[in-house]
Amino acid sequence: MCGIVGYIGNKQAVNVICDGLEKLEYRGYDSAGVAVVNGDSKVNWAKKQGRLSGLEAVLEQSPIEGTVGIGHTRWATHGAPSDINSHPHLNMSETIAVVHNGIIENYMEIRERLTAEGYVFKSETDTEVAVHLIDKYYEGDLLQAVYKAVAEFRGAYALGVVSSNHPGELVAVRKESPLIVGVGEGEYFIASDVPAILKYTRNVYYLENDEVVYVKDGKIQILDAEQNVVDKELKVVEWDIEAASKGGYDHFMMKEIYDQPQAIRDTLLRRLDENRMIRLDDIKLTKEDLDGIQKMYIVACGTAYHAGLVGKYAIEKLAKVPVEVDIASEFRYSDPFIDEHTLLIVVSQSGETADTLAAMKLAKSKGARVLAITNVVGSSVAREAHDVFYTWAGPEVAVASTKAYTAQMIAFYMIALDFAFKKGTITLERYHELVNNIEALAPLVEEILADKAQIEKMAEDMKDAQNAFYLGRGVDFTTAREAALKLKEISYIYTEAFAAGELKHGPIALIDQGTPVLSIVTQDALQEKMISNIKEVKARGAFVIAIAKKGDTEIAKVADDLFYIPEAEDLLMPVLAVIPTQLISYYVSIARGNDVDKPRNLAKSVTVE
Ligand code: AGP
């Protein structure tokens, strides 16, 4: 996701825009830019790869005057971070400028058509088709040209548009990607999120899909898709400025936990074509390639490794291909079997983890094909890989990974489906059933997140624990491992995950009176075994908190406390089961007075061995 800010009024636009972009850097920060109209025949603009401070330095050297403008801070989805791929994008005569947040899914077909009509593209972005299409339809009326252009888009977009031909006008459009309008004294603002404008006004309109903002000569209109005026209620924002820098949440981690439904939708839906088939444009693995693969590894670190464990389940179950999963720091020194018939899938949110990168280079040196799942466009992992699957979770700032994890699992489900379809190991009916079931996860996550008060109380009961254990079987053991990592890394409580069937082989010796044991019970075929394991630890004094599917009344008979989650098919349950464990970790960390977003001894990206 990216950050958009626009301004029209009597202040210097660049100052207002840079103020706002700074508050939106949590939305993306690989490049930034501004475009200002001030009566000159062309739009005045500046844009630069890197953090906002780099752009501000450029503007310091070469100031841009003017009271109407748009700005953007980027989180790349199409086209690596670079000056030329930064927004704003301009038409060839530099009389129209556009900033965009979202993804125009049919941009390639529009780009090909416009190129054939003589338009010259400079960037690799999807956004650039927007400004050339507006230019194509421009016949003296900026608003009408914008309406005609967006009518051709498929996907998600929030757009800001200015033109040197219309110095008193600002146009903005919202479709899926959020956009708000700030209303000041004789001035108006557009922004991706409230933090950008709180310094100037608390009066906002929250735009709905297909609504268009048109400011002309000091007057504002909000129009619908048919250009009818929409009568919207002006809201007053209550946020404090501090919270606003985290999108209104107290911590980035909580914001990112709540970003997960959108991250799931963005990662999935923008890759479904009109027949609801998954389209993995950046993965060129054909059926023949897959049939030639004799060994498949998934390699990663930490949370990304746990996503890889879920990926193993998905690929083995759907594509019927055996998969080995390993942590990168072990894989690279284990002299693994690798040759030209090997596929290595690496997972890395940051795309910069040293051990993961080293594992990739080792595999490539031995002829392996490398597919990377990463959240950062243009990262080292992305550049080193033969194929890339970008999770579109948006920047993850908190050290404890949450939305990247769920987006990585979605990525694996989609890759497994793609492989299964190519290898013919799945029927089209089952393929579509799974696509529908994956899509249904986002609202189910929202349902869990709505229940956070119960979890906050559970966490209160755990905050003084000296240690804690997570139990699970099958894919629930994977969730237990991720949950244990989350709890230990931000609460500093010694937490370990056990395969529940292993308890009798040693770990049960650790259970004492009141030991908190969190049991993940979502797999139907393993539920009875888990109930037995819960009884075993309770008999030794454990306090058992179960995370189970709604309707599982048997578990309620044995657990001391219970958090029900909605039901999905077993394979997809890890996406739902992890949500309460993320919230438990967050609240326990808060209760213990820790720095949730920056826990001790840890860094967000481990770029050293
Ligand atoms: C996740 O909560 C941890 N902070 C950590 O394990 C992280 O997942 C690991 O360092 C891998 O990072 P990456 O995904 O950026 O490669």
Residues whose N, C-alpha, C, O or C-beta is under 5 A from the ligand:
A	BS01	AGP	C301 G302 T303 A304 V347 S348 Q349 S350 G351 T353 V399 A400 S401 A603 K604 V606
